[in-house]
Amino acid sequence: MKIFYPLSLIFFGFLSSLAHAEGKIRIVVSVDWEGRELAPDNIEKMKAFRRDYPDIPLEMFLNAAYY
């Protein structure tokens, strides 16, 4: 047990030097489509959003119960 503690400090110190985290914020727009919301006007608005903000990822989910 006496040798384990110093070795664990060295090991975790080594790991912490490898695990460098950068401060990043990732923005994702999530849309849950219901059956009636797939109107042409709404789809055009999503196309316009994609055109205006091409670097923001979009996740779209379709409710299978409507199809």
URJOWO-V673805 format. One record per residue. N is the residue number from 1. OMEGA is omega in whole degrees, -180 to 180 (* if undefined). Layout:
n;omega
N;OMEGA
N;OMEGA
This chain:
n;omega
1;-178
2;-178
3;-177
4;-176
5;178
6;179
7;179
8;177
9;178
10;-178
11;-178
12;173
13;177
14;180
15;-178
16;177
17;178
18;-174
19;178
20;-179
21;174
22;177
23;180
24;173
25;180
26;180
27;176
28;176
29;-180
30;-180
31;175
32;-177
33;170
34;-174
35;-176
36;-177
37;-180
38;177
39;-180
40;180
41;179
42;179
43;177
44;178
45;177
46;176
47;179
48;177
49;180
50;178
51;-176
52;-177
53;-175
54;-177
55;178
56;-179
57;176
58;173
59;-179
60;180
61;177
62;178
63;-175
64;-179
65;-178
66;-172
67;*
